[in-house]
Amino acid sequence: MKKKLVDVCMTVLLLCLMAYQVTGDLLHEWIGIGMTVLVIVHQILNRKWYSALFKGKYNPYRSVSAVLNILLVASFVLTAVCGISMSGHAVPFLHGMAPVSFARRMHLSISYWSFMLMGLHLGMHIPAMTSGAKWNASAKTALTCVFACAGGVGLYLLFKNRVPDYLFFRVPFAFFDYDKSGWLVFLENVLMLSFAAFIGTQISRICRNAAAKKAGENPLMPVIYILSAILIGVLLLLIFTTGR
């Protein structure tokens, strides 16, 4: 229960951190400090996982989950260090801990990697979290299609908001629309996170299908859902960017 509560709080703070144009510089820094504290708490609560890291056998799900968790922690640490190095309000005495020009560019790119990895991390846990729900096959399919559509919209917004440019260090500064309503900023962030979460969920299903001894759902269905979400995003890009 504690881990789930911490995960929820981290997700909320992450969405707030990605809404820089809404929170402003001062609040952004303090939210970042809060996020750093929660990451540390999460690692303490997760200490048993670390102690078992080199024990036991690794099935596909455990392998992917372990790599994802390590990458996520590394991205959080790097984002926090770079953010603290630029701090002018929360911890100004640590300003310049790393070269500011380097910290600014790394903080921009790695924060978006943290955002995407967090979405994948959440998605990987969704099948286990919802395994106790008693839905029939039709309801599961309908719900998955709804989330595929939301993920497709999220993919479109990722490109619309130039997130690939930030992920791959193509630009040194973020381009925020300060005229956009706050609720719309958060909605777009939720949809973009939902794309990564949807992909993570389907990857989890692929891994579990691969490890299952008995035939369950069609193993191709998660792949089809992923391709469907990508197709929706691509179609939206073609529709709304053609002629610009």
N, C-alpha and C positions, 0 to 999 in steps of 0.2 A: 504493500500500500504506500509506503514511504517513497519507494522508487517511482511509482506511478505519479504521485503528487509532485515530486521533483521534476519528472519529465514534462508534466503539464505546465508547471511554472517556467521551465526552461523554454518551452515552445512559445508561450505567451511573450516572454522577454525577448526571444529571438525575433518574433514578429514586430515588436516595438523597436528593436535595434535596427531592423531593416527599413523602418519608417522614419529615417533621419529627418526628412523634410517636414515631418509632423512634430517630432519631439524637440528638435533643435539641439544645439551642441551641448549645452549644460546637462540636460536630462539624458541625452544619449550617453554621455560619459558615466553618469551614475547608474543607469540601467546596465551598462557594460560591466561596472563593478559588481552589481548584483548578479549578473550572469556568470561572472568569473567565480563568485562565491558558490553559486549553485553547481557549477561544473565540478568544483572541488568536493562539495558535499556528495555529488553523484558518484564520484570516484571512490570515496570512502564507503558509501553504501554498496558499491560494486566490488569491494575488495576480494570477496570470495571468487568472483569471476576471474580476477587477475591471478589468484593463487592456483586456479585450475587450468590456466592458459596452456600449460605444457603437459597436461595430463589427459589421459583418455584418447579415444579415437575422434577423428574429425570427419563428420559427414558433410555433404555439400552445404547445408544450412549453417552449420557451425563454422565452417571455413569462411563463407562469405560474410557472416555476421561478425566474426573476429576481425577480419581485415577492415570491414566498415567501421567498427568501433574504434580501432586503433587510428585510422585515418581521421575520424571525427574528433577524437581527443587531441590529436596533433594539430588539427586545424583550429580548434578552440584555443589551444595554448598559444599558437602563433598569432592568432587574431588578438588575443588579450595582451600579449607582450607588445605588439605593434601599436595597439590602441593606447596602452599605458605610456608608451614612449612619446605619444603626441598629446598627452593629457595636459589641459590648461586649467582644469577646474577640480576634478575629483582627486587626482594625485599629482599636482603640479611639480612636486619635488622629484618625481621620476621622469619628468619631461626630458627628452634627449637621451634616454637610456640606450636607444638605438638611433642611428641617423634618421632624422625626420623625413627626408625625401624618400629613403628606403622604406621606412615604416608606413608612410602614407600609401604608397603603391601596394605594398604587401597587405596592409590592412583592408584595402578596398577589395582586392582579389580574393584573399583567403576568407574574408567574411562571407562572400558569396559561395565559396566552396563549403564553408560551414553550414550555410543555409541549405544547400542542396544535399549535403551528406546527412544533415539532421532529418530532412524529409525522407530520405532513403531509410535511415535508421528507424524512424517511426513506422514507415510502411512495412519493414521487415517484421515488426512485432504485432501488427494488426491481426493477421490470421490467428495467432495464438490468443490474443486478447478477446477475439470474437468467436473462438471455437465453441464456447458454451451456449451461444445463441441458437435457438431452435427455429431456423428459417428453412422453408422448403426450397427446392432447387430453382424454381421460377423467381422467388423473391431474391435469392442470392444473385442470379443472373441479371435481374433488373437493377439491383443496387450497384453491381459491378459496372453495368453500362452507364449508369448515372455518374459514377466516379470517373469512368473513362472519358466522358464528355467534359467533366470539370477539369480533369488532367489535361485534356486537349486544349481547353481554353487557357490553362496555366502555361502550357508550352508556348502558345501564341504570345502570351504576355511576357514570357521570358525573353523572347526575341524583340518584342515591341519595346521593352524597357532596357534593351541592350545588355542583358545579363551575360551572354557569351563573351562580349567584349571585356567585361570585368573579370570573368573566370580565367581568360587566357591572356591577361595582362596587355590587352590591345590599347587601352586608354589609361592615362594616369589619374584621371578624376572622374567622379560619378556625375551624371547629368540628371539632376532631380527636377521634377516639375512642381514648383512651390505653389502653383495655382490650383493644383489638384486637391479635391476635398480629402480630408483626413480619412473618412470612412472608406473612400474609394481606394486610397493607398493601402489600407489594411486588407480590404477585400482582394485586391490584386495580389498582395503578398500571400494571403491564404491560398488563393488559386494556384500561384506559382509553386508554393510548398506542396500543394495537393498533387501536382504532377510528379514530383520526386517521390512523394509518399505512395502514389499509385504504382509507380514503377517498382518501388521497394516491396510493396505487397505482392505484386505478380512474381518478382524474383523469389520471394519467400515461398510462394506456391510452387514455382518450378523446382526449387531445392527440395521441398517436402515431397513432391511427386517423384523426384529422382530417388529419394531415400525410402519411399513406401514399398513394402514387400508385396502388397496387394494392389491390383489395379483399381484406381479410384476415378477421379475426373479425367477427362481427356487431357493429356499432358501438353497438348498444343494450345489449349484455350488461353492460358496466361500469356503466351506469345502473341496470340491473336488480339487479346485485349491491349497489350502494349502497342502493337502496330496500329490498332484502331485509334488510340489516344494520340499517337504521333501523326496519323493521317488527318485527324480533326485539326490539330495544331497547324499542320502544313496548309490545309485548305483555308483556314482562317487567315493565315499569312498571305496567301495568294489573293484572297478576296479583298482584304483591307489594305494591301500594299501595292496592288496593281495600279499603275497609272500615276503613282506619286513621284 
